[in-house]
Amino acid sequence: MTPPRRGTPDFLLLFLTFALVCFGLAMVFSASSMTMAYLKNDPWYLTVRQAMFIAIGTAGMFFCMNVNYMKFKKWVVPFFFSVVVLLLAVPVVGKEVNGAKSWFYIGSFGIQPSEFAKLAVVMYLAALISKKEDKIRKFQTGLLPALVILGFVSGLIMLQPDLGSTMILIMGAGIVIIVGGSNLKHVFSLAAASLFILCIFVSAYLLTTGEHNYRIARFTAFLNPWADPLDTGYHLIQSLYAFGHGGITGAGFGQSIQKLHYLPAAHNDFIFSIIGEELGFIGSSLFLIVYLLFLWRGLVIALRCNEMFGTLTGIGIVGMIGIQALVNIGGVTGSIPLTGVTLPLISYGGSSMIITLVSLGILLSISREYNKPEKEKTKRA
């Protein structure tokens, strides 16, 4: 018996993915070349490493794209528990970078388990909710187990501590839980209670550590970065200078001033600032339009899937990428607090690039199911 033919992957999503990756690689070169020429005597140092991460991620994407997405449902549990083991180990044997133990290092290459946790939680919740179906509307049998899983993984990430990744994980998982059919009354009641408890903990933290705690000051610096321009507000001020220098049309590709040791992590957390400086308001707007089109196409793919696990996994993947992009862009523009997260597919970073491309491979696998030839759709019906 001839096995059923699979459809073609969604060409538009595939094209937009590679367009964004290539653009990001060009911006990583622009943002890092001068610094690497000074530090490593090699302006291509980070660009070559990023290209390697892209190659690994692309291989993972094509592998996942060619596997029926329903097979991933069987692999969710071992994948989830493998990530939990890594999260338990990283505070003990991980390397501290910028005040957080979030990384394992193998030679000069770093692995960030929290990036893998985002995909693991999304897929685990999608599998759990699709199995429970209507039971998800009941608190004890549906919502509570999902919240226990989310709370446990979030707690492990906060032990590092990594506030940015925790926020993205909670919001992305929240989207999956809500779309999965949870009772909104339960969800909003718990959200209000959690916010109240958080306010109590923050108040107690301020009382015990003092009003001018450094972490709190860094988090609230976006409200008035000029109150402490040489310390807590420095990063944001330099980022805003970059946008101001870019103006309407930009200073030109490679002509950024802020990347010359003024703006830390220009190739990473602040790469959108370099885009704004070199390409200006027009270039930044065009980039955001393409990025929104990319997210919209991913959402269309998820919603066209006629199976709950595929729909929830797709929405969770798109939600995580979209929320992380929003947190990154909002932080560097001073709209929300800076949390130190990358811009997916654009910023330099191995774990982020690889896991994002692998996630998109799963989304492309989902797209192949509704792109089946009409004969196969008829047979299945």
Buried (B, 14 or more C-beta within 10 A) or exposed (E): EEEEEBBEBBEBBBEBBBBBBEBBBBBBBBBBBBBBEEEEEEBBBBBEBBBEBBEBBBBBBBEBBEBEBEEBBEEBBEBBEEBBEBBEEBBEEBEEEEEBBBBBEEEEEBBBBBBBBBBBBBBBBBBBBBEBEEBBBBBEEBBEBBBEBBEEBBEBBEBBBBBBBBBBBBBBBBBBBBBBBBBEEBBEEBEEEEEEEEEEEEEEEEEEEEEEEEEBBBBBBBEEBEEBEEEBBBBBBBBBBBBEBBEEEBBEBBEBBBBEEBBBBBBBBBBBBBBBBBBBBEBBEEBBEBBEBBBBBBBBBBEBBEBBBBBBBBBBBBBBBBBBBBBBBBBBBBEBBBBBBBBBBBBBBBBBBBBBBBBBBBBBBBBBBBBBEEEBBEEEE
